[in-house]
Amino acid sequence: MVRIRKAPQPDLVDLHVHSRASDGSLSPRDLVRHAREVGLKAIALTDHDTVAGVAEAAAAGREIGLEVIAGVEVSAEMDGGACHILGYFVDPEDRRLGRVLEEIRLGRGKPAYVSRPHLAPAEAIRVIHAAGGLAVLAHPRQLNLSAAGTEKYIEGLAAAGLDGVETVSPDHTANLARRYRAAARRLGLVETGGSDWHGYPAGPIGAKGRHARVHLGVGRGSMGVHYDVVEAMKARLAARRK
């Protein structure tokens, strides 16, 4: 039996989750149902380089009263590390976005297996903006840069139009999280957060490696992203659209 880790507060959200549309263990519909069971107020479906699960997740969210944000995790080109740009509130029907995502996907047994992406981070940001969304740097630790190098890299992305930084993640130590928050505030970027959840933490469909023991909504147990983060994201998007 899978043990459910309940959200300790009613306004918690998870803005970085994956479904079977890419490399998650649950279908988009079952993922939404699990989020409701956990007690979350909203989730963002951010599958790797695909928006194929967004429609199903959104429909399930409407049925049970859970807010589902249309998202995607875009793999961008970077030497020596991993640069992933999260797109939030994107139009899943946007043709340019669809073409770009199709170009960076490879079919090695999974719908969205990604290897050696050839999309510059600045271009990923432009594509997300063109699709009506916000662009946020996912798990900065995976850039594999020094602290100073990470801050400089974020500065460059901010100059290219980056909207936010994922400052809350099970992938971060407390010290790194403080550095990312300071950089985001200095640059006027939205601070977001999510578990990068790929599936149940135990059992035959359990996550492996760094995703092991990560729970939807609460990460390794202490993560908490409140709905006011979603409101801040919506406010930034509305300001940009004026």
ABEGO torsion letter per residue (X at the ends): XBBBBBBABAABBBABBBBAABABABBAAAAAAAAAAAGBABBBBBBBGBAAAAAAAAAAAAAAGBBBBBBBBBBBBBBGBBBBBBBBGBBAABAAAAAAAAAABBBBGBAABBBGBABBAAAAAAAAAAAGBBBBBBGAAAAGBBAAAAAAAAAAAAAAGBABBBABBAABBAAAAAAAAAAAAAAGBBBBBBAGBAEBABEAABBBEAABGBBBGAEAGABBBBAAAAAAAAAAAAAAAX
